Amino acid sequence: MPTEAEFLALQSRVSELEDRLQFLYRRLGIDYADPGSDPALSSQFQDALRRGNKIEAIKIYRESTGVGLAEAKRAVDEIEVRLGH
């Protein structure tokens, strides 16, 4: 069981790493989306990408987020890269 000092050190390190990630997101122009609200995590969305049905994936993304076609396409393109599809 970690001591209070070890716990505080770990908490500080996690905070530092979160700050670095935030810096990288800003530097790379990437928006961070909470995974709980990310339509890319829906099974329908991932199935569409796995099948190579990008149009369906864009449609699902638009329905989930309410964004326009161009923004949805851009987001799906970024998600494909992130997920390695």
N, C-alpha and C positions, 0 to 999 in steps of 0.2 A: 504494500500500500504506500503510495507516494506521500511524502511529508507535505506540510503546507507550503514550505519554501519551494519544493519541487513542483507542486501544483501551480504556484504563482509564476514560476519560471516558464512552465509549459504554456500557461495562459498568455504570458507576455510574448512568447515565441509565435504562438498561433496568431495573435493580433498583428505581429510584425509581418508574418507571411501573408495575411489577408491584405495588409496595406500594399505589399509588393505586388500581389495579384491585381489589385485595383489599379495600381500604377501601370502595369502591363496592359490591362484592358483599355485604359485611356490612351496609352501610347500607341497601341495597335488599332485603335478605333473600333473596338469590339464592345458591344453592349452585353452586360451580364444579365441573364434572366434567371429568376428563381426557378430551380428545377421543378418545384411543385406546380408552377404555372406554365411550364414549357410544353407547348403542343408537340414538340419533337419527341417527347417521351411517351406519347399515346401509342398504343399498340397499332391502331389503324394507320397512323402516320408512318410509323416505322415499317409496317408491312408494305405500304405503298412504295416507300423508298427501296425496300429489299426487292420488290418486283420490278423496279425500274420505272414505276409509274409516277413520274415527277408531277404531272398535271394533277393527279389525284392528291398527291402530297400537298401541293400548293392550295388546292381547294380545301382540304382539311385544315391547313394552317390558317387560311382566311376565315373559315367558319369559327375557328377557335379563338382568333385574336381580333377579328373585325377590321384588319388592315386591308389596304388596297392591293391590287394585283401585282404592281411593280415591287412594292415592299415585301409582299409575301414571297415572290420569286427570289428576291435578294436574300431573304431570311432562309428559305429552303436551300438555296445554293450554299450559304454559310453552314447550315446544319449538316448538309451532305459532307462537306469537308471535315467538319468537327467529328462526325460519326464514322468517317472513313468509307463512305459509300461512293 
